[in-house]
């Protein structure tokens, strides 16, 4: 999977028209991460991730 993503990045770098995607991707990833953090802000940990119920074997 990572090899495929690396191949895509290399192929995007070859063409000047698609190289802009390489410049914009980190900005979009950072914006998505900050949005994720903002959506979780103010919630208690128990609300953010429900507990997994374990059953004995």
C-alpha positions, 0 to 999 in steps of 0.5 A: 500500500505504501509503495503504491502511494509512493509511486503516485507521489513520484508520478505527480512530481513528474508533471508540472500541472499535477505538481501543485497537488504535492504542494497542496496536500500537506495543507489539506491534511493539516486542515483536516487534522485541525478540524478533527481536533476541533470537533473533539474539543470539549468532550470527555474521553468517555464520550469521544470513544465508547468503551469496548465491552470485553466478554470472557472466553 
